[in-house]
Amino acid sequence: MSSRKKEMRRKALLLFYSRTGKTRKVMSEVGEAISGVYDVELVEVKPKIKIGFFKGGSMAKRGETVDVDELKVNPANYDLVVLGTPVWNGCPPPPINTVMKTISDLSGRRVAVVVTCAFSAGVTVGRIVEWVKSSKGEVAGSLVVKTMFGVRGKALEKVREFSRSL
């Protein structure tokens, strides 16, 4: 491929938080699925302290944030942003709340939402879609992946199918 064609490839930012590794696996699958169309950068949001299960669920329900390592990415440098998150107590977890509080301008960016959960996504997708719209981004789609029994089989096929639509 010539360098000129490479420069013209679209860029995708896959920004995610994963405590157990399930969301990380799903986002890696998204990245692999779109890598033929986009230059993909996978960026994991890292909280500065480990959040316990019960405290984290309460914090998520209240919409609280936590300190995270500096996000050294600017969504304005990407054609597509895919935000990946688990669901805690029916809500986005504190590290994702931090992302939504930190990034306030998604003007002209297509943003897709990928949520992993055991049972129900609760209000998570709605809250993230609301953030995308209030930040002047365009919602490119959303996907809820049930991960109660791991990330394999039908769940992975669902991820690949969704990714092809991006």
N, CA, C and O of each residue as an XYZ file, in Angstrom:
664
protein
N       0.841     -1.168      0.000
C       0.000      0.000      0.000
C       0.893      1.240      0.000
O       1.851      1.320      0.769
N       0.584      2.185     -0.845
C       1.397      3.401     -0.886
C       1.159      4.222      0.372
O       0.130      4.087      1.035
N       2.124      5.070      0.686
C       1.988      5.882      1.901
C       0.812      6.847      1.772
O       0.187      7.198      2.773
N       0.510      7.272      0.562
C      -0.607      8.184      0.372
C      -1.936      7.500      0.720
O      -2.784      8.090      1.390
N      -2.109      6.264      0.267
C      -3.334      5.539      0.595
C      -3.427      5.293      2.093
O      -4.512      5.370      2.668
N      -2.312      5.001      2.722
C      -2.306      4.750      4.159
C      -2.721      6.012      4.923
O      -3.456      5.930      5.907
N      -2.252      7.170      4.472
C      -2.604      8.427      5.120
C      -4.105      8.701      5.026
O      -4.667      9.359      5.901
N      -4.753      8.206      3.979
C      -6.153      8.499      3.752
C      -7.083      7.534      4.490
O      -8.297      7.735      4.504
N      -6.529      6.500      5.096
C      -7.367      5.567      5.841
C      -8.027      6.273      7.011
O      -7.438      7.150      7.643
N      -9.229      5.886      7.278
C      -9.934      6.462      8.420
C      -9.362      5.901      9.718
O      -8.784      4.814      9.749
N      -9.543      6.680     10.792
C      -8.991      6.288     12.089
C     -10.124      6.038     13.077
O     -11.113      6.769     13.114
N      -9.957      4.993     13.872
C     -10.950      4.662     14.891
C     -10.276      4.589     16.256
O      -9.212      3.988     16.409
N     -10.909      5.205     17.232
C     -10.475      5.136     18.616
C     -11.419      4.200     19.355
O     -12.623      4.452     19.412
N     -10.891      3.135     19.915
C     -11.666      2.222     20.743
C     -11.264      2.499     22.182
O     -10.214      2.053     22.644
N     -12.101      3.231     22.873
C     -11.840      3.687     24.236
C     -12.720      2.873     25.173
O     -13.940      2.845     25.011
N     -12.105      2.205     26.159
C     -12.903      1.297     26.983
C     -12.349      1.160     28.391
O     -11.195      1.480     28.676
N     -13.227      0.667     29.261
C     -12.842      0.273     30.610
C     -13.235     -1.187     30.780
O     -14.312     -1.596     30.348
N     -12.371     -1.968     31.405
C     -12.660     -3.378     31.640
C     -12.018     -3.808     32.952
O     -10.796     -3.769     33.097
N     -12.837     -4.212     33.894
C     -12.283     -4.676     35.175
C     -11.962     -6.163     35.124
O     -10.941     -6.594     35.658
N     -12.831     -6.960     34.480
C     -12.665     -8.413     34.481
C     -12.035     -8.960     33.204
O     -11.649    -10.128     33.155
N     -11.928     -8.125     32.171
C     -11.346     -8.568     30.912
C     -12.378     -8.869     29.836
O     -12.017     -9.015     28.669
N     -13.651     -8.965     30.197
C     -14.685     -9.274     29.197
C     -14.868     -8.131     28.203
O     -14.939     -8.354     26.995
N     -14.944     -6.915     28.719
C     -15.095     -5.762     27.817
C     -13.838     -5.601     26.970
O     -13.934     -5.255     25.793
N     -12.669     -5.844     27.543
C     -11.409     -5.787     26.781
C     -11.450     -6.776     25.612
O     -11.064     -6.433     24.495
N     -11.914     -7.987     25.867
C     -11.994     -9.005     24.811
C     -12.975     -8.573     23.712
O     -12.689     -8.718     22.523
N     -14.124     -8.046     24.118
C     -15.113     -7.583     23.140
C     -14.540     -6.443     22.300
O     -14.698     -6.439     21.079
N     -13.883     -5.487     22.932
C     -13.332     -4.347     22.194
C     -12.190     -4.774     21.275
O     -12.030     -4.209     20.194
N     -11.404     -5.750     21.682
C     -10.358     -6.289     20.800
C     -10.992     -6.912     19.564
O     -10.474     -6.782     18.455
N     -12.106     -7.584     19.765
C     -12.833     -8.188     18.638
C     -13.370     -7.112     17.707
O     -13.311     -7.265     16.487
N     -13.894     -6.024     18.267
C     -14.359     -4.901     17.447
C     -13.185     -4.371     16.620
O     -13.308     -4.162     15.413
N     -12.053     -4.159     17.282
C     -10.874     -3.645     16.595
C     -10.427     -4.539     15.457
O     -10.099     -4.060     14.371
N     -10.414     -5.822     15.704
C     -10.025     -6.770     14.658
C     -11.010     -6.729     13.490
O     -10.610     -6.782     12.327
N     -12.292     -6.635     13.811
C     -13.330     -6.646     12.776
C     -13.298     -5.403     11.889
O     -13.639     -5.481     10.709
N     -12.895     -4.269     12.435
C     -12.902     -3.034     11.628
C     -11.522     -2.655     11.099
O     -11.385     -1.643     10.411
N     -10.505     -3.445     11.407
C      -9.134     -3.081     11.030
C      -8.902     -3.053      9.518
O      -7.919     -2.466      9.066
N      -9.770     -3.665      8.736
C      -9.636     -3.586      7.290
C     -10.066     -2.243      6.739
O      -9.676     -1.866      5.634
N     -10.866     -1.522      7.502
C     -11.412     -0.233      7.073
C     -10.770      0.938      7.814
O     -10.588      2.019      7.253
N     -10.435      0.708      9.068
C      -9.900      1.772      9.927
C      -8.515      1.411     10.452
O      -8.185      0.239     10.635
N      -7.719      2.440     10.689
C      -6.528      2.289     11.520
C      -7.060      2.386     12.951
O      -7.646      3.399     13.332
N      -6.856      1.348     13.727
C      -7.486      1.230     15.034
C      -6.490      1.510     16.148
O      -5.366      1.009     16.142
N      -6.933      2.329     17.114
C      -6.151      2.538     18.331
C      -7.029      2.114     19.515
O      -8.094      2.683     19.755
N      -6.562      1.118     20.234
C      -7.268      0.582     21.397
C      -6.696      1.252     22.642
O      -5.501      1.126     22.911
N      -7.528      1.962     23.408
C      -7.068      2.686     24.588
C      -7.929      2.285     25.779
O      -9.146      2.465     25.778
N      -7.264      1.736     26.799
C      -7.977      1.306     27.993
C      -7.925      2.391     29.059
O      -6.856      2.919     29.370
N      -9.088      2.721     29.617
C      -9.191      3.679     30.713
C      -8.772      2.948     31.989
O      -9.316      1.896     32.324
N      -7.793      3.526     32.696
C      -7.248      2.876     33.892
C      -7.497      3.738     35.122
O      -6.947      4.834     35.235
N      -8.332      3.245     36.054
C      -8.513      4.003     37.300
C      -7.222      3.972     38.118
O      -6.463      3.004     38.069
N      -6.991      5.040     38.863
C      -5.764      5.121     39.667
C      -5.815      4.208     40.887
O      -4.776      3.839     41.434
N      -7.026      3.844     41.313
C      -7.167      2.892     42.426
C      -8.147      1.803     41.999
O      -9.039      2.046     41.186
N      -7.978      0.607     42.548
C      -8.903     -0.476     42.243
C     -10.210     -0.217     42.983
O     -10.211      0.139     44.162
N     -11.304     -0.399     42.286
C     -12.618     -0.128     42.854
C     -13.254     -1.460     43.244
O     -13.375     -2.364     42.418
N     -13.651     -1.571     44.490
C     -14.313     -2.783     44.958
C     -15.686     -2.948     44.332
O     -16.306     -1.975     43.903
N     -16.155     -4.181     44.284
C     -17.418     -4.510     43.639
C     -18.603     -3.751     44.245
O     -19.351     -3.096     43.519
N     -18.778     -3.831     45.557
C     -19.952     -3.212     46.174
C     -19.872     -1.689     46.167
O     -20.846     -1.018     45.826
N     -18.728     -1.146     46.540
C     -18.567      0.308     46.529
C     -18.711      0.838     45.096
O     -19.353      1.862     44.866
N     -18.105      0.128     44.139
C     -18.187      0.552     42.738
C     -19.614      0.580     42.219
O     -19.994      1.489     41.481
N     -20.410     -0.423     42.607
C     -21.815     -0.456     42.189
C     -22.598      0.720     42.737
O     -23.425      1.304     42.037
N     -22.339      1.068     43.992
C     -23.005      2.227     44.602
C     -22.569      3.522     43.927
O     -23.384      4.404     43.656
N     -21.279      3.618     43.664
C     -20.754      4.819     42.989
C     -21.354      4.956     41.593
O     -21.705      6.057     41.169
N     -21.469      3.837     40.880
C     -22.045      3.854     39.528
C     -23.486      4.341     39.574
O     -23.896      5.168     38.759
N     -24.249      3.826     40.530
C     -25.666      4.200     40.655
C     -25.818      5.703     40.871
O     -26.774      6.313     40.390
N     -24.869      6.296     41.596
C     -24.919      7.740     41.875
C     -24.250      8.582     40.779
O     -24.248      9.811     40.857
N     -23.686      7.926     39.764
C     -23.041      8.660     38.676
C     -21.702      9.254     39.044
O     -21.252     10.211     38.415
N     -21.053      8.691     40.067
C     -19.787      9.236     40.544
C     -18.633      8.912     39.595
O     -18.703      7.982     38.793
N     -17.576      9.705     39.713
C     -16.365      9.533     38.916
C     -15.216      9.089     39.824
O     -15.325      9.137     41.049
N     -14.118      8.660     39.208
C     -12.881      8.339     39.931
C     -11.718      8.922     39.141
O     -11.850      9.218     37.954
N     -10.591      9.083     39.798
C      -9.395      9.525     39.094
C      -8.917      8.391     38.186
O      -8.858      7.230     38.592
N      -8.578      8.754     36.955
C      -8.046      7.771     36.008
C      -6.715      8.292     35.473
O      -6.436      9.490     35.531
N      -5.900      7.382     34.952
C      -4.675      7.810     34.294
C      -5.046      8.758     33.161
O      -6.112      8.636     32.558
N      -4.162      9.695     32.880
C      -4.423     10.703     31.846
C      -4.811     10.042     30.524
O      -4.159      9.109     30.054
N      -5.884     10.551     29.946
C      -6.311     10.077     28.627
C      -5.519     10.859     27.586
O      -5.765     12.046     27.373
N      -4.579     10.199     26.946
C      -3.693     10.889     26.010
C      -4.207     10.782     24.584
O      -3.432     10.620     23.641
N      -5.527     10.874     24.437
C      -6.142     10.818     23.116
C      -7.137     11.962     22.985
O      -7.704     12.433     23.971
N      -7.332     12.393     21.759
C      -8.291     13.440     21.462
C      -9.267     12.889     20.426
O      -8.862     12.608     19.298
N     -10.539     12.730     20.780
C     -11.505     12.189     19.827
C     -11.560     12.944     18.497
O     -11.952     12.377     17.477
N     -11.169     14.213     18.507
C     -11.187     15.006     17.276
C     -10.226     14.454     16.222
O     -10.354     14.771     15.039
N      -9.265     13.629     16.646
C      -8.292     13.054     15.710
C      -8.775     11.760     15.065
O      -8.018     11.110     14.345
N     -10.037     11.375     15.316
C     -10.554     10.096     14.837
C     -11.869     10.300     14.089
O     -12.635     11.218     14.382
N     -12.107      9.429     13.123
C     -13.365      9.457     12.378
C     -14.468      8.739     13.139
O     -15.645      9.086     13.036
N     -14.064      7.732     13.905
C     -15.000      6.918     14.664
C     -14.463      6.722     16.072
O     -13.274      6.463     16.263
N     -15.342      6.847     17.053
C     -14.997      6.540     18.437
C     -15.953      5.439     18.881
O     -17.168      5.565     18.729
N     -15.397      4.358     19.431
C     -16.226      3.296     19.999
C     -15.931      3.287     21.492
O     -14.795      3.062     21.909
N     -16.970      3.535     22.294
C     -16.809      3.541     23.744
C     -17.331      2.215     24.278
O     -18.497      1.870     24.088
N     -16.455      1.483     24.945
C     -16.822      0.179     25.493
C     -16.833      0.205     27.008
O     -15.931      0.759     27.635
N     -17.867     -0.401     27.599
C     -17.982     -0.390     29.056
C     -18.773     -1.575     29.578
O     -19.689     -2.064     28.917
N     -18.413     -2.031     30.770
C     -19.293     -2.968     31.454
C     -20.440     -2.186     32.100
O     -20.443     -0.955     32.111
N     -21.397     -2.917     32.629
C     -22.507     -2.313     33.364
C     -22.323     -2.661     34.837
O     -22.125     -3.821     35.197
N     -22.390     -1.647     35.670
C     -22.313     -1.864     37.116
C     -23.606     -1.358     37.734
O     -23.923     -0.172     37.645
N     -24.341     -2.252     38.353
C     -25.565     -1.868     39.050
C     -26.516     -1.120     38.108
O     -27.206     -0.185     38.516
N     -26.538     -1.546     36.847
C     -27.432     -0.949     35.852
C     -26.943      0.346     35.244
O     -27.669      0.980     34.478
N     -25.714      0.757     35.571
C     -25.212      2.074     35.170
C     -23.775      1.982     34.642
O     -23.105      0.967     34.829
N     -23.308      3.051     33.980
C     -21.889      3.085     33.603
C     -21.025      3.114     34.872
O     -21.399      3.759     35.852
N     -19.884      2.427     34.867
C     -19.003      2.444     36.038
C     -18.287      3.791     36.174
O     -18.197      4.553     35.211
N     -17.780      4.078     37.374
C     -17.119      5.371     37.620
C     -16.032      5.752     36.597
O     -15.983      6.920     36.214
N     -15.157      4.839     36.130
C     -14.161      5.277     35.143
C     -14.790      5.794     33.835
O     -14.250      6.704     33.206
N     -15.906      5.224     33.436
C     -16.584      5.705     32.223
C     -17.300      7.018     32.514
O     -17.366      7.889     31.647
N     -17.835      7.171     33.717
C     -18.403      8.475     34.095
C     -17.333      9.559     34.004
O     -17.616     10.683     33.590
N     -16.111      9.220     34.389
C     -14.995     10.165     34.301
C     -14.739     10.543     32.848
O     -14.544     11.717     32.534
N     -14.739      9.547     31.962
C     -14.541      9.815     30.526
C     -15.617     10.776     30.031
O     -15.322     11.744     29.330
N     -16.865     10.502     30.399
C     -17.962     11.349     29.919
C     -17.878     12.760     30.482
O     -18.306     13.714     29.832
N     -17.334     12.898     31.679
C     -17.173     14.232     32.266
C     -15.979     14.961     31.639
O     -16.006     16.182     31.481
N     -14.940     14.212     31.287
C     -13.697     14.785     30.763
C     -13.819     15.205     29.298
O     -13.330     16.265     28.907
N     -14.471     14.373     28.498
C     -14.595     14.654     27.061
C     -15.946     15.313     26.816
O     -16.993     14.681     26.959
N     -15.910     16.577     26.449
C     -17.164     17.311     26.280
C     -17.435     17.728     24.846
O     -18.503     18.264     24.549
N     -16.474     17.486     23.944
C     -16.681     17.888     22.557
C     -16.421     16.706     21.620
O     -15.284     16.278     21.418
N     -17.509     16.203     21.062
C     -17.422     15.119     20.079
C     -17.901     15.603     18.708
O     -18.307     14.799     17.869
N     -17.852     16.917     18.486
C     -18.348     17.515     17.248
C     -17.822     16.780     16.019
O     -16.616     16.604     15.846
N     -18.754     16.356     15.176
C     -18.386     15.707     13.922
C     -17.902     14.279     14.061
O     -17.541     13.665     13.057
N     -17.878     13.725     15.265
C     -17.414     12.344     15.475
C     -18.594     11.405     15.474
O     -19.632     11.684     16.074
N     -18.425     10.287     14.792
C     -19.378      9.186     14.896
C     -18.954      8.374     16.118
O     -17.790      7.996     16.249
N     -19.911      8.108     17.014
C     -19.602      7.402     18.256
C     -20.526      6.194     18.389
O     -21.749      6.318     18.339
N     -19.912      5.029     18.558
C     -20.668      3.803     18.792
C     -20.490      3.404     20.252
O     -19.456      3.685     20.859
N     -21.495      2.753     20.805
C     -21.488      2.344     22.205
C     -21.549      0.826     22.267
O     -22.430      0.206     21.672
N     -20.604      0.229     22.995
C     -20.587     -1.221     23.193
C     -20.607     -1.477     24.693
O     -19.711     -1.050     25.421
N     -21.643     -2.181     25.147
C     -21.864     -2.427     26.562
C     -21.848     -3.932     26.819
O     -22.480     -4.703     26.097
N     -21.115     -4.339     27.864
C     -21.125     -5.737     28.272
C     -21.838     -5.847     29.613
O     -21.672     -4.996     30.487
N     -22.630     -6.899     29.766
C     -23.365     -7.084     31.015
C     -23.752     -8.547     31.183
O     -23.810     -9.309     30.218
N     -24.014     -8.915     32.419
C     -24.461    -10.282     32.694
C     -25.947    -10.433     32.370
O     -26.351    -11.421     31.756
N     -26.754     -9.464     32.777
C     -28.197     -9.584     32.618
C     -28.801     -8.445     31.810
O     -29.299     -8.653     30.704
N     -28.753     -7.241     32.368
C     -29.423     -6.101     31.761
C     -28.467     -4.905     31.680
O     -27.638     -4.690     32.563
N     -28.606     -4.150     30.614
C     -27.771     -2.955     30.451
C     -28.299     -1.784     31.271
O     -27.632     -0.755     31.378
N     -29.489     -1.929     31.852
C     -30.048     -0.864     32.679
C     -30.126      0.450     31.910
O     -30.610      0.495     30.780
N     -29.643      1.512     32.537
C     -29.686      2.845     31.919
C     -28.373      3.190     31.215
O     -28.209      4.311     30.733
N     -27.444      2.245     31.153
C     -26.096      2.536     30.656
C     -26.094      3.081     29.234
O     -25.520      4.141     28.983
N     -26.722      2.377     28.302
C     -26.708      2.833     26.905
C     -27.353      4.206     26.801
O     -26.821      5.088     26.126
N     -28.482      4.398     27.453
C     -29.176      5.688     27.402
C     -28.327      6.835     27.915
O     -28.303      7.909     27.315
N     -27.629      6.615     29.025
C     -26.775      7.684     29.577
C     -25.631      8.023     28.631
O     -25.292      9.194     28.455
N     -25.041      7.011     28.027
C     -23.915      7.271     27.118
C     -24.407      7.943     25.839
O     -23.761      8.865     25.340
N     -25.535      7.496     25.307
C     -26.102      8.126     24.105
C     -26.441      9.589     24.394
O     -26.200     10.460     23.558
N     -26.989      9.854     25.556
C     -27.298     11.238     25.955
C     -26.019     12.086     25.977
O     -26.012     13.222     25.503
N     -24.939     11.521     26.533
C     -23.645     12.223     26.567
C     -23.143     12.498     25.147
O     -22.687     13.603     24.851
N     -23.227     11.487     24.265
C     -22.766     11.669     22.878
C     -23.514     12.833     22.233
O     -22.903     13.714     21.628
N     -24.823     12.831     22.364
C     -25.637     13.884     21.746
C     -25.358     15.256     22.366
O     -25.246     16.247     21.645
N     -25.246     15.320     23.691
C     -24.990     16.614     24.338
C     -23.587     17.134     24.027
O     -23.315     18.328     24.159
N     -22.698     16.226     23.611
C     -21.332     16.613     23.228
C     -21.209     16.824     21.728
O     -20.102     16.932     21.200
N     -22.346     16.883     21.040
C     -22.437     17.158     19.601
C     -21.864     16.049     18.726
O     -21.435     16.298     17.600
N     -21.860     14.821     19.250
C     -21.434     13.675     18.458
C     -22.624     13.045     17.762
O     -23.775     13.340     18.083
N     -22.338     12.180     16.815
C     -23.378     11.441     16.085
C     -23.349      9.992     16.561
O     -22.304      9.343     16.514
N     -24.482      9.485     17.015
C     -24.554      8.107     17.489
C     -24.515      7.174     16.275
O     -25.403      7.202     15.423
N     -23.468      6.350     16.219
C     -23.280      5.424     15.086
C     -23.918      4.071     15.351
O     -23.949      3.220     14.462
N     -24.427      3.859     16.554
C     -25.067      2.600     16.897
C     -24.686      2.167     18.295
O     -23.773      2.717     18.911
N     -25.407      1.166     18.783
C     -25.095      0.627     20.102
C     -25.295     -0.879     20.101
O     -26.109     -1.421     19.354
N     -24.540     -1.523     20.945
C     -24.572     -2.979     21.054
C     -24.492     -3.365     22.525
O     -23.660     -2.848     23.271
N     -25.368     -4.282     22.934
C     -25.319     -4.853     24.274
C     -24.903     -6.311     24.125
O     -25.559     -7.084     23.426
N     -23.816     -6.678     24.782
C     -23.288     -8.040     24.708
C     -23.468     -8.705     26.069
O     -22.923     -8.246     27.073
N     -24.232     -9.783     26.088
C     -24.442    -10.535     27.330
C     -23.221    -11.423     27.564
O     -22.860    -12.237     26.715
N     -22.593    -11.255     28.727
C     -21.333    -11.949     28.998
C     -21.391    -12.835     30.241
O     -20.355    -13.191     30.803
N     -22.592    -13.187     30.665
C     -22.743    -14.015     31.868
C     -21.906    -15.294     31.770
O     -21.287    -15.714     32.748
N     -21.893    -15.900     30.597
C     -21.171    -17.161     30.403
C     -19.890    -16.971     29.598
O     -19.407    -17.903     28.955
N     -19.347    -15.764     29.639
C     -18.111    -15.479     28.928
C     -18.371    -14.833     27.580
O     -19.513    -14.553     27.215
N     -17.292    -14.601     26.851
C     -17.376    -13.951     25.540
C     -16.932    -14.967     24.500
O     -15.739    -15.150     24.255
N     -17.907    -15.618     23.896
C     -17.603    -16.638     22.886
C     -18.839    -16.877     22.032
O     -19.902    -16.311     22.290
N     -18.694    -17.718     21.012
C     -19.819    -18.165     20.197
C     -20.696    -17.057     19.663
O     -20.239    -16.173     18.939
N     -21.988    -17.116     20.038
C     -22.982    -16.164     19.526
C     -22.645    -14.726     19.907
O     -22.886    -13.801     19.131
N     -22.087    -14.540     21.105
C     -21.732    -13.185     21.539
C     -20.673    -12.593     20.612
O     -20.779    -11.436     20.207
N     -19.659    -13.379     20.279
C     -18.606    -12.882     19.383
C     -19.145    -12.629     17.977
O     -18.749    -11.656     17.335
N     -20.024    -13.472     17.497
C     -20.607    -13.262     16.166
C     -21.434    -11.976     16.152
O     -21.406    -11.229     15.174
N     -22.160    -11.722     17.223
C     -22.946    -10.485     17.348
C     -22.017     -9.262     17.300
O     -22.338     -8.255     16.669
N     -20.877     -9.360     17.965
C     -19.894     -8.268     17.974
C     -19.362     -8.038     16.558
O     -19.276     -6.896     16.107
N     -19.010     -9.109     15.864
C     -18.480     -8.978     14.492
C     -19.517     -8.356     13.558
O     -19.195     -7.481     12.754
N     -20.753     -8.812     13.672
C     -21.825     -8.279     12.820
C     -22.024     -6.789     13.073
O     -22.123     -6.011     12.123
N     -22.084     -6.385     14.323
C     -22.229     -4.973     14.663
C     -21.054     -4.169     14.123
O     -21.243     -3.093     13.555
N     -19.854     -4.683     14.296
C     -18.628     -3.977     13.866
C     -18.644     -3.732     12.366
O     -18.196     -2.682     11.904
N     -19.149     -4.679     11.611
C     -19.204     -4.506     10.138
C     -20.105     -3.335      9.762
O     -19.943     -2.761      8.685
N     -21.045     -2.972     10.622
C     -21.977     -1.865     10.316
C     -21.336     -0.497     10.562
O     -21.902      0.533     10.196
N     -20.160     -0.494     11.181
C     -19.520      0.776     11.511
C     -18.735      1.310     10.329
O     -18.126      2.376     10.424
